[in-house]
Amino acid sequence: MPCSWCYKHNLSCRTGPDSSRCAVCIKRGRSCDGLATSSTIVEDLKRQEDQAEAKLSELQEQLAAAVARLSRLRKTRKATEDRMNQLFARSMAELDEEDNCLPPETVQTRIINDRAEWGPPDEIDWSKYGFDTGSSPEFPVYPPKSPLPCDSSQPGSPGL
């Protein structure tokens, strides 16, 4: 609030921090009645400005810390990806080297030996399944229970 003299004459009333009177009243050599009101407002505004400045500084520090953390995480991710790619490339190179070490005949021999160990599919132990071992696997022989009615090789059967 301006002092009475400044208010009447529509002047800017400003009080310095070291004085109890405004600049106009000091020049005139008079007493000033506006100090209490205007200095309180100025002090409140100054306090608000200081609080805002402190909050701004705190937020800037937090932002700087977050940016630094983000940068470290990006570097870590990049390093991890690089290591993973190097490991994959090294593994592939080792596999290629192993493939190139063995001559094709050795690979073919290995495959043939593996097949021999498994055995061909027609070598089945049919006796495990209740079939006569002397018969062909495609046509197993069952002991006949009774002669077939149209079997002409049996005595007393009508021939066709």
ABEGO torsion letter per residue (X at the ends): XBBAAAAAAGBBBBBBAABABBAAAAAAGBBBAAAAAAAAAAAAAAAAAAAAAAAAAAAAAAAAAAAAAAAAAAAAAAAAAAAAAAAAAAAAAAAAAAAAABBAAAAAAAAAAAAAAAEBAABBBAAAAGBBAABBAABBBBBBABBBAABAABBGBBBX
